[in-house]
Amino acid sequence: MLLLTSYERMRRYLANADGTALTDTVYRKNVIVNMITAASKQIEKFLNRTLDIAAYTEYFDVNNDNEIEFFVKASPITTLSSVYEDVEGLFDGGESEITDCYIGVKENSFILPVPCSFVGRKVLRAIYTGGIAYHGTQSLFTVGTITGTWNVNSFCKGSSSEAVGIVKAVTATTLTIENQYGIFTAGETLTEYTDEACTTSDATAVLTTITRQSLAESYPDIARAAEMQVRYMFKHKDDYELSSTSKDGTNTRRESVISGDSGLTKESTLILMQYRKLNS
């Protein structure tokens, strides 16, 4: 499961009244990380799709003689490795490969050149690579010559994008940056800062290639929906939506802001609807 945001992003999003980030404590990290995990699972279930980019093996029922298009759980599909059919659905060595299959125009399905030879349950197997991000917040950048000293847990800012992140890993040619806000762009100069306000610089590097872009940069609205959900959970972690209004000495429950049976707030579901997989 892909965690859709990070503890550091949430610690800053759940700011104190004066706008400063919440104090980093073991207890607070425990609570927030658990909420991030729960919200990420809720969103993945609501979207009816798997979000992390990986290789998948998926089985399909064939329900009619004319069916040729099949929708996958992890889209967009980047590589369709193979499609096999097996009349018994066992796939124990007796299956047959269907060649000349291709990825659908929206990259969320694969299409057979001709209908399957038979109908039944679990008679098709597809092996493919799909998904929308390798990580919720961390991007991998290939960079030019690094000047100065880049330190893990220092801050990084893009010269033209104004994006800011936290340095998570450094090699001679790559930087792993946890996005805090903004979207880094290829070609800009990255500057390492020792402070969060990005006032004291220590090193630079040119971002030549975005090797792996985080969900927070490629689909910032999904990450924001997750953060809104966590914020709601954090705010109501103790009161369970009980209002201060009482009747006959008993606290009453506020009108629910949860949308349907997803467990998500209406605001989150409105953002997520465009990414929901409606094909079963």
C-alpha positions as CSV (number, residue, x, y, z in Angstrom):
1,M,0.0,0.0,0.0
2,L,1.2,3.5,-0.9
3,L,1.3,6.0,2.0
4,L,-0.1,9.1,0.4
5,T,1.6,11.6,2.6
6,S,4.4,11.7,5.3
7,Y,4.7,12.5,8.9
8,E,6.8,15.5,8.3
9,R,4.3,17.0,5.9
10,M,1.4,16.4,8.3
11,R,3.4,17.8,11.2
12,R,3.6,21.1,9.3
13,Y,0.1,20.9,8.0
14,L,-1.4,20.3,11.5
15,A,0.2,23.6,12.6
16,N,-0.1,25.4,15.9
17,A,-2.3,28.5,16.2
18,D,0.8,30.7,15.4
19,G,1.5,28.8,12.2
20,T,4.5,26.8,13.6
21,A,4.8,23.1,13.0
22,L,3.7,20.8,15.8
23,T,6.4,19.7,18.1
24,D,8.0,16.4,17.1
25,T,7.3,13.8,19.8
26,V,7.3,10.0,19.8
27,Y,3.6,9.9,20.9
28,R,2.5,12.4,18.2
29,K,4.4,10.5,15.5
30,N,2.7,7.3,16.6
31,V,-0.7,8.9,16.3
32,I,-0.1,10.7,13.0
33,V,1.6,7.8,11.2
34,N,-1.2,5.5,12.2
35,M,-3.8,8.0,10.8
36,I,-1.8,8.4,7.6
37,T,-1.8,4.6,7.2
38,A,-5.6,4.4,7.9
39,A,-6.5,7.3,5.5
40,S,-4.3,5.9,2.8
41,K,-6.0,2.5,3.0
42,Q,-9.5,4.2,3.0
43,I,-8.6,6.2,-0.1
44,E,-7.2,3.3,-2.0
45,K,-10.4,1.3,-1.2
46,F,-12.6,4.2,-2.2
47,L,-10.7,4.7,-5.5
48,N,-11.0,0.9,-6.2
49,R,-7.5,0.8,-7.5
50,T,-3.9,0.1,-6.4
51,L,-1.7,3.3,-6.5
52,D,1.9,2.2,-6.1
53,I,3.9,1.5,-9.3
54,A,4.9,-2.2,-9.4
55,A,4.7,-5.4,-11.4
56,Y,1.2,-7.1,-10.9
57,T,-0.3,-10.4,-11.8
58,E,-4.1,-10.1,-12.1
59,Y,-6.8,-12.7,-13.0
60,F,-10.0,-11.9,-14.8
61,D,-13.4,-13.5,-15.3
62,V,-14.8,-13.6,-18.9
63,N,-18.5,-13.1,-18.8
64,N,-19.6,-13.1,-22.5
65,D,-18.4,-14.2,-25.9
66,N,-17.7,-10.7,-27.2
67,E,-15.7,-9.4,-24.3
68,I,-12.2,-8.1,-25.3
69,E,-11.4,-5.2,-22.9
70,F,-10.4,-5.8,-19.3
71,F,-9.8,-3.1,-16.7
72,V,-6.9,-3.5,-14.3
73,K,-6.5,-2.4,-10.6
74,A,-3.2,-0.5,-11.0
75,S,-3.3,2.1,-13.7
76,P,-2.0,3.7,-15.8
77,I,-0.4,0.6,-17.4
78,T,3.2,1.3,-18.4
79,T,4.1,-2.2,-19.6
80,L,1.9,-5.2,-20.6
81,S,4.2,-8.2,-20.3
82,S,1.8,-11.1,-21.1
83,V,-1.8,-12.3,-21.2
84,Y,-2.7,-16.0,-20.9
85,E,-5.9,-17.9,-21.0
86,D,-6.8,-21.2,-19.2
87,V,-10.2,-22.8,-19.5
88,E,-9.8,-24.4,-16.1
89,G,-8.5,-21.3,-14.4
90,L,-5.6,-23.2,-12.8
91,F,-2.7,-21.7,-14.6
92,D,-0.5,-24.7,-13.7
93,G,1.3,-25.0,-17.0
94,G,-1.6,-25.8,-19.3
95,E,-2.5,-22.2,-20.2
96,S,-2.1,-20.6,-23.6
97,E,-0.6,-17.2,-24.4
98,I,-2.7,-14.6,-26.2
99,T,-0.4,-12.5,-28.4
100,D,-0.9,-9.1,-29.9
101,C,-2.8,-7.7,-26.9
102,Y,-2.4,-4.0,-26.4
103,I,-3.0,-1.3,-23.8
104,G,-6.2,0.6,-24.0
105,V,-6.3,4.3,-25.0
106,K,-6.8,5.5,-21.4
107,E,-4.0,3.1,-20.2
108,N,-6.4,1.6,-17.6
109,S,-7.2,-1.6,-19.5
110,F,-5.8,-4.2,-21.9
111,I,-7.5,-5.3,-25.1
112,L,-7.5,-8.7,-26.7
113,P,-7.1,-8.9,-30.5
114,V,-10.1,-11.3,-30.7
115,P,-12.5,-12.5,-28.0
116,C,-11.3,-15.1,-25.6
117,S,-11.9,-18.7,-26.7
118,F,-14.2,-19.4,-23.8
119,V,-16.1,-17.8,-20.9
120,G,-15.7,-18.6,-17.2
121,R,-14.2,-17.5,-13.9
122,K,-10.5,-16.7,-13.6
123,V,-9.8,-17.8,-17.2
124,L,-7.5,-14.8,-18.0
125,R,-4.2,-13.8,-16.4
126,A,-2.4,-10.6,-17.2
127,I,1.1,-9.6,-16.0
128,Y,1.8,-5.9,-16.3
129,T,3.4,-2.9,-14.6
130,G,1.1,-0.1,-13.5
131,G,0.4,2.5,-10.9
132,I,0.8,6.2,-10.5
133,A,3.7,6.7,-8.1
134,Y,6.6,4.9,-6.5
135,H,6.4,6.9,-3.3
136,G,3.9,9.2,-1.7
137,T,6.3,12.1,-1.0
138,Q,9.8,11.2,-2.0
139,S,11.2,12.0,-5.5
140,L,14.4,10.7,-7.0
141,F,16.4,13.2,-8.9
142,T,19.4,12.7,-11.2
143,V,21.7,15.8,-10.7
144,G,24.8,17.2,-12.3
145,T,28.0,18.0,-10.3
146,I,27.2,18.5,-6.7
147,T,29.0,21.4,-5.0
148,G,29.5,21.8,-1.3
149,T,28.2,19.3,1.3
150,W,24.7,17.9,1.0
151,N,23.5,16.5,4.3
152,V,20.6,14.1,5.0
153,N,17.7,15.9,6.8
154,S,18.8,19.3,5.5
155,F,16.4,21.3,3.3
156,C,16.4,21.8,-0.4
157,K,14.8,24.5,-2.6
158,G,14.3,24.8,-6.3
159,S,15.6,28.0,-7.9
160,S,12.6,28.5,-10.3
161,S,9.9,26.3,-8.9
162,E,10.3,27.6,-5.3
163,A,9.5,24.0,-4.3
164,V,11.0,22.9,-0.9
165,G,11.8,19.5,0.4
166,I,13.9,17.5,2.9
167,V,17.0,15.7,1.8
168,K,16.6,11.9,2.5
169,A,19.5,10.4,0.6
170,V,22.5,11.6,-1.4
171,T,24.9,9.9,-3.9
172,A,27.4,11.3,-6.3
173,T,24.7,11.7,-9.0
174,T,21.3,11.5,-7.3
175,L,19.3,13.2,-4.6
176,T,16.2,11.7,-2.9
177,I,14.0,14.6,-1.8
178,E,10.9,14.4,0.4
179,N,8.5,17.0,-1.0
180,Q,7.1,19.5,1.5
181,Y,5.4,21.9,-1.0
182,G,5.7,22.9,-4.7
183,I,6.7,20.8,-7.7
184,F,10.4,20.6,-8.6
185,T,11.2,21.0,-12.3
186,A,14.1,19.6,-14.5
187,G,16.8,22.1,-15.3
188,E,16.5,24.2,-12.2
189,T,19.3,24.6,-9.6
190,L,18.7,22.9,-6.3
191,T,20.2,24.6,-3.2
192,E,20.8,22.9,0.1
193,Y,19.9,24.8,3.2
194,T,20.7,24.1,6.8
195,D,17.5,25.7,8.1
196,E,13.8,25.3,7.3
197,A,13.4,29.0,6.4
198,C,16.0,28.4,3.6
199,T,18.2,31.3,4.6
200,T,21.6,29.7,5.1
201,S,22.8,27.8,2.0
202,D,25.5,25.2,2.0
203,A,25.5,23.4,-1.4
204,T,24.0,23.3,-4.9
205,A,23.3,20.9,-7.8
206,V,21.4,21.1,-11.1
207,L,18.4,18.9,-11.4
208,T,19.0,17.2,-14.8
209,T,16.3,14.4,-14.7
210,I,13.3,13.6,-12.6
211,T,13.9,9.9,-12.3
212,R,11.0,9.1,-10.1
213,Q,8.4,11.7,-9.2
214,S,6.5,11.4,-5.9
215,L,2.7,11.3,-5.7
216,A,2.8,14.7,-3.9
217,E,4.3,16.2,-7.1
218,S,2.6,14.2,-9.9
219,Y,-0.9,14.0,-8.2
220,P,-0.8,16.7,-5.5
221,D,-4.6,16.7,-5.2
222,I,-4.6,13.1,-4.1
223,A,-2.0,13.8,-1.5
224,R,-3.9,16.8,-0.3
225,A,-7.1,14.8,0.0
226,A,-5.2,12.4,2.2
227,E,-3.9,15.2,4.3
228,M,-7.4,16.7,4.7
229,Q,-8.7,13.3,5.8
230,V,-5.8,13.0,8.4
231,R,-6.4,16.5,9.6
232,Y,-10.1,15.7,10.2
233,M,-9.1,12.5,12.0
234,F,-6.5,14.3,14.2
235,K,-9.0,17.0,15.1
236,H,-11.6,14.5,16.2
237,K,-9.3,11.9,17.7
238,D,-10.8,12.4,21.2
239,D,-14.3,13.9,20.8
240,Y,-15.8,11.4,18.3
241,E,-17.8,14.3,16.8
242,L,-19.6,15.1,20.1
243,S,-20.7,18.7,20.2
244,S,-20.9,20.9,23.3
245,T,-24.7,21.0,23.0
246,S,-26.4,18.7,25.5
247,K,-29.9,17.5,25.9
248,D,-31.1,15.9,29.1
249,G,-27.5,15.9,30.3
250,T,-26.2,13.9,27.3
251,N,-23.9,15.4,24.6
252,T,-25.5,15.3,21.1
253,R,-23.7,14.1,18.0
254,R,-23.0,16.6,15.2
255,E,-24.4,16.0,11.7
256,S,-22.0,13.6,10.0
257,V,-19.6,15.0,7.5
258,I,-18.7,11.6,6.3
259,S,-19.6,10.7,2.7
260,G,-21.4,7.4,2.2
261,D,-19.8,4.3,3.7
262,S,-16.2,5.2,2.6
263,G,-15.3,6.8,6.0
264,L,-14.0,9.8,4.0
265,T,-15.1,13.4,4.4
266,K,-17.2,15.0,1.7
267,E,-14.3,17.4,0.9
268,S,-11.9,14.5,0.3
269,T,-14.3,12.5,-1.8
270,L,-15.0,15.5,-4.1
271,I,-11.3,15.7,-4.8
272,L,-10.9,12.0,-5.3
273,M,-13.9,11.3,-7.5
274,Q,-12.1,12.0,-10.8
275,Y,-9.6,9.2,-10.0
276,R,-12.1,6.6,-8.9
277,K,-12.1,3.3,-10.9
278,L,-15.7,2.6,-11.7
279,N,-15.1,-0.5,-13.8
280,S,-15.2,-3.7,-11.7
